[in-house]
């Protein structure tokens, strides 16, 4: 009878040890799964962050390009306006010069007519 009780105790102890080992392995497996899941989530987050940063950078570049385009267009218009004003001044000066020549020609003609 004692041998049977001893065998029973040994069997239960071995069963208990086997369960402890099984539980430890299950816990290790779960820990590894959690680490893999965390790593995967981290990589996905990094990828999303990268995509967001790229989207922001692209938008900023488009805005810079658009600003530069408007600045160039404004500068172009200003230059064209300055050149038009310069042309207008040149025309006015040319007209004044023609009027002065005409006036001189009239005066010379008047003086020649008076000499006759």
Rosetta blueprint (number, residue, H / E / L):
1 X L
2 X H
3 X H
4 X H
5 X H
6 X H
7 X H
8 X H
9 X H
10 X H
11 X H
12 X H
13 X H
14 X H
15 X H
16 X H
17 X H
18 X H
19 X H
20 X H
21 X H
22 X H
23 X H
24 X H
25 X H
26 X H
27 X H
28 X H
29 X H
30 X H
31 X H
32 X H
33 X H
34 X H
35 X H
36 X H
37 X H
38 X H
39 X H
40 X H
41 X H
42 X H
43 X H
44 X H
45 X H
46 X H
47 X H
48 X H
49 X H
50 X H
51 X H
52 X H
53 X H
54 X H
55 X H
56 X H
57 X H
58 X H
59 X H
60 X H
61 X H
62 X H
63 X H
64 X H
65 X H
66 X H
67 X H
68 X H
69 X H
70 X H
71 X H
72 X H
73 X H
74 X H
75 X H
76 X H
77 X H
78 X H
79 X H
80 X H
81 X H
82 X H
83 X H
84 X H
85 X H
86 X H
87 X H
88 X H
89 X H
90 X H
91 X H
92 X H
93 X H
94 X H
95 X H
96 X H
97 X H
98 X H
99 X H
100 X H
101 X H
102 X H
103 X H
104 X H
105 X H
106 X H
107 X H
108 X H
109 X H
110 X H
111 X H
112 X H
113 X H
114 X H
115 X H
116 X L
